[in-house]
Amino acid sequence: MHFICKLDINIYRCITKDIVTDEVIITDERIGHIKERHPNDYERYYAYLQTIIHEPDYIIESKRQNTALILKEIVETKEKHFKTVLRLTTSTDNPNFKNSVITFMKIDEKEWKRLIKNKRILYTRFLK
């Protein structure tokens, strides 16, 4: 288990009001998943994960309960659109659990626009 950062619970209350910890971790198993399914993304972009969680551009509704689909554009990179899935820990979970990154990947602009257009946006840092 690897500590990533602490999240701003107020931002993520759009997913569930029942968030019991602000700690975010990633497990070795999830790192293996990312490396297998999204080759080189973990090694190349892990440094952005804390920024993605701290400053999401969009949080989009997920099919899975207590799970946030986070979108973030990082302007200083050529490959600048990222999607992260974060599972939030609630009072019904094991008390030893932490908020956990499920997966993390770079996405192309077409996928970025598709998600914003077709999915329900629960949070955006942009004023409407």
C-alpha positions, 0 to 999 in steps of 0.5 A: 500500500502506497500513500498518494495524498490527502483529498479535499473531502468537500470536493468529493461529497458530490459522490457520497456524503459518507466519506470517513477518511481523507487518505488516498492510497494505491495498492501494489495490485492496482499498480500492476493492473495499471502497468498491464492495462495501460503500458507506461502510463504509471511510470510516465505520469504517476507524478501527476496523480496527486494533482489530479486528486487535489484539483479535479477538472471534472468528477463524473458519475460512475456506475459503481457505488462510492466511486469517482471518475476524475478527469484532469487536464495537465497543461504542461504535458503533450499528452494532457488528458487523464482519467482516474477512478477513485474508490471512496471509503464509507462507514459501511467499509472495513474501518482499515480501508482507505480511499483507493485509486482503482485505475489511472490512464492517459486518454485522448482528446476524443475520449475526454470530450465524449465523457464530458458530453455523454456522462453526468457531471457531478463536479466541475472546477469551471464556472458554468 
